């Protein structure tokens, strides 16, 4: 689902665009937050605030970092069950 903002920005000579403060505030994006860049099948560029996902199930809920890997609590529970 797309929602028009009415905001238009030009790319500068270094290839950068500025995301307006109002939009960053609304989307809870702070300075130095990582942003993921996607390209849709239709050729649209999509910017999204980065949220780590589980290396096993790709869930973005309750993810923690363990030995440089992102793992969700559900998969940790399943791994514990396998171990026992």
C-alpha positions in Angstrom: 0.0 0.0 0.0 1.3 3.4 -0.9 0.4 6.7 0.5 1.2 10.0 -1.3 3.0 12.6 0.8 3.2 15.4 -1.7 6.9 15.7 -1.0 9.3 15.9 -3.9 13.1 16.0 -3.5 15.9 16.2 -6.0 19.0 14.0 -5.9 22.1 16.1 -5.3 25.4 15.8 -7.2 26.6 13.1 -4.8 23.5 11.0 -5.4 21.8 11.9 -2.0 18.3 12.8 -1.1 17.1 14.4 2.1 14.2 12.7 3.9 12.3 15.6 5.4 12.2 16.0 9.2 8.4 15.7 9.4 8.6 12.4 7.6 11.5 11.1 9.8 9.6 12.1 12.9 6.4 10.4 11.7 8.3 7.2 10.8 10.4 7.3 14.0 13.7 7.5 12.1 16.5 9.1 14.1 19.9 10.3 13.1 22.2 7.4 12.2 19.3 4.8 12.1 20.0 2.2 9.4 17.7 2.3 6.4 17.1 -0.6 4.1 16.6 0.0 0.4 14.4 -2.3 -1.7 13.5 -2.2 -5.4 10.0 -3.5 -6.3 9.2 -5.5 -9.4 7.6 -2.3 -10.8 10.9 -0.5 -10.4 9.9 1.5 -7.3 12.6 2.4 -4.8 11.4 1.6 -1.3 13.2 3.0 1.8 12.4 1.3 5.1 13.7 1.6 8.6 15.9 -1.4 9.2 14.7 -4.0 11.6 16.9 -7.1 12.0 15.2 -10.4 11.2 15.8 -13.9 12.5 18.4 -15.9 10.6 16.2 -19.0 10.8 12.6 -17.9 10.2 12.9 -14.3 9.0 10.7 -13.0 11.8 11.3 -9.4 12.9 9.6 -9.9 16.3 11.6 -10.4 19.5 14.9 -10.6 17.7 18.2 -10.6 19.7 21.8 -10.8 18.5 23.7 -14.0 19.5 27.2 -14.5 18.4 26.8 -12.0 15.5 23.6 -13.7 14.3 20.0 -12.4 14.8 17.7 -15.0 16.3 14.1 -14.6 17.5 12.9 -15.9 20.8 10.6 -18.5 19.2 13.6 -20.1 17.4 15.7 -19.9 20.5 13.0 -21.9 22.3 12.9 -24.5 19.4 16.7 -24.8 19.5 16.5 -25.5 23.2 13.9 -28.2 22.7 16.2 -29.9 20.1 19.1 -29.7 22.4 17.3 -31.4 25.2 
